[in-house]
Amino acid sequence: MADTVIANPTYIEHVRHFFEDVDLEHMFKRGYDLTTYPTLKANEQAVIDQTRPPNAAMPPEPERKWSQERFQSFQNWVNNGFPLGTVTPLPVQPPTPAERMRKDARDLSDEEQQTLARAFQGLMDRDPDDPTSYFAIAGQHWFPNIHCHHHDDRYHPWHRAYIRTFEDALRSVPGCADVTLPYWDITNAPPDFLYSAPFDSYTLPRDIHIDEDDPNRSYPAGYRTSRFAAKVIKDNVAFRQIPEGITVALALFSWGDFALANATGIEWHPHDGGHVATGKTMSVPDAASFDPIFWFFHANWDRLWWQWQLAMQAATRWSFRSTVTSGLTGFLSGPDNNVLEGTGDYKRAELQLDLAASGVGYALPHDAAPVVMGAAPAMFGSAVASRRMKVGTGPVVSVRVKGINRLPIPGSFDLVLKADGEPIGRRPFFQSTKPLECGTCRERGVIDLDFRVDADAVVGRDLTAEIELLAPGAERIGRRFPLRGAGDPTINARLLLQDSE
């Protein structure tokens, strides 16, 4: 309970912690959603009525009823206009041991590498019709089955369940019952063992997609996955500023800012950039999951989400909802949050959120430096007039290239922002060479891509944008894709404000 009255509480730092999971679940079932910022605001009077001392109805147990101090702090939050606030920085602590501890791939012993190789080879040797075979599980990501969950709220939960399904299959290989899927920390070059069999490549035992018009977009039986050399990958990762993008994303409290379509989201920048940096097979979703490095790559993005959940105190299915500051939690319920359609594994996305229940943890690498999850300043393009805002020193400009019709674009691409013809920003977008064949892609066929740049880089200069193709076969048709063919997108720029409250 709160021991003292908080004069200026904020939702992120204080108020969301006033509620225990059992209370949130109980009230949710009764039609009162207290789990997100907008829904708690909408139900503030019900909270006041139910928690007012000394005759509060909720929580029901005497020992858990709100103190007068906590009740007054909640009222202060209401009276102050429901300030959202920023998260208090938290140090990254050594992880609590879990049933499945996934290690940095660089830290595997020789014996662990050999066991992992036996597990991978065991899946690769299984009949392609076996649902636990490498071919069948990899085929759930794109071709031949096209179960795409990219660039929306389902991306992280879907891929968490996906790599868990793959790890379960690895454990079904005799002698590999305790194996776990290591992660490749993309801020370092891939370890050497990923360039030896069976991790270096995979050969398709049957066709997964044939394009009669363009063999560069075909994946017939006998197609062998390929990727760049480790040094090239490391250089590509640095060029695309993926480590910096990860650092920025991990410091953001809002699920929308951390995960989704903006200049700071971890999927739309570091993840997409990581795919094209790893190439060649990995550069588009078509056959990316058949390259064995895909699994190590995606274990890392799950690790970063796991790390973000811990740092943001959002490690349970109910506390996670407090980070969805938009209140749009539909992806956590209803038929659309079933994952791994067609595999017989209908794990609900909401159940992927409880880290303790999942039994999965991630070990820190041996050379992990002390890390502090910082709180980046909240930045807004607009705000209500009653809110105190300021233009920060060294003002930042948000540049949005708006209305990009990505469906005609054949594969992954870079959107390059230029000022007076000089590149000042580069945003990758990871997509199939056949986006029209994907229902999820068609749902979000027109997209916006954002850049945050220093004002000095754009003021008084002519802004233009170009689309550079990255997918296999781009050399044949030319690297540049015409903007007219992508819907003639517009360029919008605005000065960002910072919260001064």
Secondary structure as the mmCIF struct_conf table of DSSP 4:
data_model
#
loop_
_struct_conf.conf_type_id
_struct_conf.id
_struct_conf.beg_label_comp_id
_struct_conf.beg_label_asym_id
_struct_conf.beg_label_seq_id
_struct_conf.end_label_comp_id
_struct_conf.end_label_asym_id
_struct_conf.end_label_seq_id
BEND BEND1 ASP A 3 THR A 4
BEND BEND2 ALA A 7 ASN A 8
TURN_TY1_P TURN_TY1_P1 TYR A 11 HIS A 14
HELX_RH_3T_P HELX_RH_3T_P1 VAL A 15 PHE A 18
BEND BEND3 PHE A 19 PHE A 19
HELX_RH_AL_P HELX_RH_AL_P1 ASP A 21 LYS A 29
TURN_TY1_P TURN_TY1_P2 ARG A 30 GLY A 31
BEND BEND4 THR A 35 THR A 36
HELX_RH_AL_P HELX_RH_AL_P2 TYR A 37 ALA A 42
TURN_TY1_P TURN_TY1_P3 ASN A 43 ASN A 43
HELX_RH_AL_P HELX_RH_AL_P3 GLU A 44 THR A 51
BEND BEND5 PRO A 53 ASN A 55
BEND BEND6 MET A 58 GLU A 61
HELX_RH_3T_P HELX_RH_3T_P2 PRO A 62 ARG A 64
BEND BEND7 LYS A 65 LYS A 65
HELX_LH_PP_P HELX_LH_PP_P1 TRP A 66 SER A 67
HELX_RH_AL_P HELX_RH_AL_P4 GLN A 68 ASN A 79
TURN_TY1_P TURN_TY1_P4 ASN A 80 GLY A 81
HELX_LH_PP_P HELX_LH_PP_P2 VAL A 87 PRO A 89
STRN STRN1 LEU A 90 PRO A 91
HELX_LH_PP_P HELX_LH_PP_P3 VAL A 92 PRO A 97
BEND BEND8 GLU A 99 GLU A 99
STRN STRN2 ARG A 100 ARG A 102
HELX_LH_PP_P HELX_LH_PP_P4 LYS A 103 LYS A 103
STRN STRN3 ASP A 104 ASP A 104
HELX_RH_3T_P HELX_RH_3T_P3 ALA A 105 ASP A 107
HELX_RH_AL_P HELX_RH_AL_P5 ASP A 110 ASP A 125
BEND BEND9 ARG A 126 ARG A 126
TURN_TY1_P TURN_TY1_P5 PRO A 128 ASP A 129
BEND BEND10 ASP A 130 ASP A 130
TURN_TY1_P TURN_TY1_P6 PRO A 131 THR A 132
BEND BEND11 SER A 133 SER A 133
HELX_RH_AL_P HELX_RH_AL_P6 TYR A 134 ALA A 138
TURN_TY1_P TURN_TY1_P7 GLY A 139 HIS A 141
BEND BEND12 TRP A 142 TRP A 142
TURN_TY1_P TURN_TY1_P8 PHE A 143 ASN A 145
BEND BEND13 HIS A 151 ASP A 152
TURN_TY1_P TURN_TY1_P9 ASP A 153 ARG A 154
HELX_RH_AL_P HELX_RH_AL_P7 TYR A 155 ARG A 171
TURN_TY1_P TURN_TY1_P10 SER A 172 SER A 172
BEND BEND14 VAL A 173 VAL A 173
TURN_TY1_P TURN_TY1_P11 PRO A 174 GLY A 175
TURN_TY1_P TURN_TY1_P12 ALA A 177 ASP A 178
STRN STRN4 TYR A 183 TYR A 183
TURN_TY1_P TURN_TY1_P13 ILE A 186 THR A 187
BEND BEND15 ASN A 188 ASN A 188
HELX_LH_PP_P HELX_LH_PP_P5 ALA A 189 PRO A 191
HELX_RH_3T_P HELX_RH_3T_P4 ASP A 192 TYR A 195
BEND BEND16 SER A 196 SER A 196
TURN_TY1_P TURN_TY1_P14 ALA A 197 PHE A 199
BEND BEND17 ASP A 200 ASP A 200
STRN STRN5 THR A 203 THR A 203
BEND BEND18 PRO A 205 ARG A 206
BEND BEND19 ILE A 208 ILE A 208
STRN STRN6 HIS A 209 HIS A 209
BEND BEND20 GLU A 212 ASP A 213
HELX_RH_3T_P HELX_RH_3T_P5 PRO A 215 ARG A 217
STRN STRN7 TYR A 219 TYR A 219
TURN_TY1_P TURN_TY1_P15 ALA A 221 GLY A 222
STRN STRN8 ARG A 224 ARG A 224
STRN STRN9 ARG A 227 ARG A 227
HELX_RH_AL_P HELX_RH_AL_P8 ALA A 230 PHE A 239
TURN_TY1_P TURN_TY1_P16 ARG A 240 GLN A 241
HELX_RH_AL_P HELX_RH_AL_P9 ILE A 242 LEU A 250
TURN_TY1_P TURN_TY1_P17 ALA A 251 ALA A 251
BEND BEND21 SER A 254 SER A 254
HELX_RH_AL_P HELX_RH_AL_P10 TRP A 255 ALA A 259
BEND BEND22 LEU A 260 ASN A 262
TURN_TY1_P TURN_TY1_P18 ALA A 263 THR A 264
TURN_TY1_P TURN_TY1_P19 ILE A 266 ILE A 266
HELX_RH_PI_P HELX_RH_PI_P1 GLU A 267 HIS A 271
HELX_RH_AL_P HELX_RH_AL_P11 ASP A 272 THR A 278
STRN STRN10 LYS A 280 LYS A 280
HELX_RH_3T_P HELX_RH_3T_P6 THR A 281 SER A 283
BEND BEND23 VAL A 284 VAL A 284
HELX_RH_AL_P HELX_RH_AL_P12 PRO A 285 ALA A 288
TURN_TY1_P TURN_TY1_P20 SER A 289 PHE A 290
BEND BEND24 ASP A 291 ASP A 291
TURN_TY1_P TURN_TY1_P21 PRO A 292 PRO A 292
HELX_RH_AL_P HELX_RH_AL_P13 ILE A 293 ALA A 311
TURN_TY1_P TURN_TY1_P22 MET A 312 GLN A 313
BEND BEND25 THR A 316 THR A 316
HELX_RH_AL_P HELX_RH_AL_P14 ARG A 317 ARG A 321
TURN_TY1_P TURN_TY1_P23 SER A 322 THR A 323
TURN_TY1_P TURN_TY1_P24 THR A 325 SER A 326
HELX_RH_3T_P HELX_RH_3T_P7 GLY A 330 LEU A 332
BEND BEND26 SER A 333 GLY A 334
HELX_RH_3T_P HELX_RH_3T_P8 PRO A 335 ASN A 337
STRN STRN11 ASN A 338 ASN A 338
BEND BEND27 LEU A 340 LEU A 340
TURN_TY1_P TURN_TY1_P25 GLU A 341 GLY A 344
STRN STRN12 ARG A 348 ARG A 348
HELX_RH_3T_P HELX_RH_3T_P9 ALA A 349 GLN A 352
BEND BEND28 LEU A 353 LEU A 353
HELX_RH_AL_P HELX_RH_AL_P15 LEU A 355 SER A 358
TURN_TY1_P TURN_TY1_P26 GLY A 359 GLY A 359
STRN STRN13 VAL A 360 TYR A 362
HELX_LH_PP_P HELX_LH_PP_P6 ALA A 363 PRO A 365
TURN_TY1_P TURN_TY1_P27 HIS A 366 ASP A 367
HELX_LH_PP_P HELX_LH_PP_P7 ALA A 368 PRO A 370
STRN STRN14 VAL A 372 MET A 373
HELX_LH_PP_P HELX_LH_PP_P8 ALA A 376 ALA A 378
STRN STRN15 MET A 379 PHE A 380
BEND BEND29 GLY A 381 GLY A 381
TURN_TY1_P TURN_TY1_P28 ALA A 385 SER A 386
BEND BEND30 ARG A 387 ARG A 387
STRN STRN16 MET A 389 LYS A 390
HELX_LH_PP_P HELX_LH_PP_P9 VAL A 391 GLY A 392
BEND BEND31 THR A 393 GLY A 394
STRN STRN17 VAL A 396 ASN A 405
TURN_TY1_P TURN_TY1_P29 LEU A 407 PRO A 408
BEND BEND32 ILE A 409 ILE A 409
BEND BEND33 GLY A 411 GLY A 411
STRN STRN18 PHE A 413 ALA A 419
TURN_TY1_P TURN_TY1_P30 ASP A 420 GLY A 421
STRN STRN19 GLU A 422 PHE A 429
BEND BEND34 THR A 433 THR A 433
HELX_RH_3T_P HELX_RH_3T_P10 PRO A 435 GLU A 437
HELX_RH_AL_P HELX_RH_AL_P16 GLY A 439 GLU A 443
TURN_TY1_P TURN_TY1_P31 ARG A 444 ARG A 444
STRN STRN20 VAL A 446 ASP A 454
HELX_RH_3T_P HELX_RH_3T_P11 ALA A 455 ALA A 457
TURN_TY1_P TURN_TY1_P32 VAL A 458 GLY A 460
BEND BEND35 ARG A 461 ARG A 461
STRN STRN21 LEU A 463 LEU A 469
BEND BEND36 ALA A 471 ALA A 471
TURN_TY1_P TURN_TY1_P33 PRO A 472 GLY A 473
HELX_RH_AL_P HELX_RH_AL_P17 ALA A 474 ILE A 477
BEND BEND37 ARG A 479 ARG A 479
STRN STRN22 ARG A 480 PHE A 481
HELX_RH_3T_P HELX_RH_3T_P12 LEU A 483 ALA A 486
TURN_TY1_P TURN_TY1_P34 GLY A 487 GLY A 487
STRN STRN23 THR A 490 LEU A 495
HELX_LH_PP_P HELX_LH_PP_P10 LEU A 496 LEU A 496
STRN STRN24 LEU A 497 ASP A 499
#
